[in-house]
Amino acid sequence: MATPKLSYVIEFVADMDRAVKFYRDVLGLSLKFESPGWSEFSTGETTLGLHPSSEKDAAGKVEFGFNVADLDKFYDDMRTKGVKFSMPPTQQDFGGRLAQFEDPDGAIIHVAG
């Protein structure tokens, strides 16, 4: 099985404008895309995504996203290793397919393929 590639990190933010200004103007990251519901920065091979916080996802919470060549195979392989998925491979509104599981400490991991 090919190694998953860390493709993005999502931070949930209380104020999108303030967060964009911090990462762009203070840290100097290159802004790829900005909207009230999702903003992205280039950081090399991994994208930093900002998403509005919510009752479910508090400001400052961070989640990871990996890409794999074959999402269904990855899902099957990980399940045989005892990984519990909170979401099986599912078609998303944005057009891609994602699965979701938690690591042993409860961190949310998204996988696209």
URNORTA-V453788 format. One record per backbone hydrogen bond with DSSP energy under -0.5 kcal/mol. NH is the residue of the N-H (numbers start at 1). CO is the residue of the C=O. If there is no record, write none. Layout:
nh = (NH/NH)
co = (CO/CO)
//
This chain:
nh = (5/6/7/7/8/9/10/11/12/13/19/20/21/22/23/24/25/26/26/27/29/30/31/32/33/39/40/41/42/43/45/47/48/49/49/50/51/53/54/58/60/61/63/64/65/66/67/68/74/75/76/77/78/79/80/81/81/82/83/85/86/87/90/92/95/98/99/100/101/102/103/106/109/110/111/112/113)
co = (67/4/5/65/65/47/63/49/61/51/15/16/17/18/19/20/21/21/22/22/23/42/29/40/40/50/33/48/30/46/43/7/41/9/47/39/11/13/57/56/12/58/10/108/8/110/5/112/70/71/72/73/74/75/76/77/78/79/78/83/100/100/98/96/92/90/111/87/109/84/107/103/101/64/99/66/97)
//
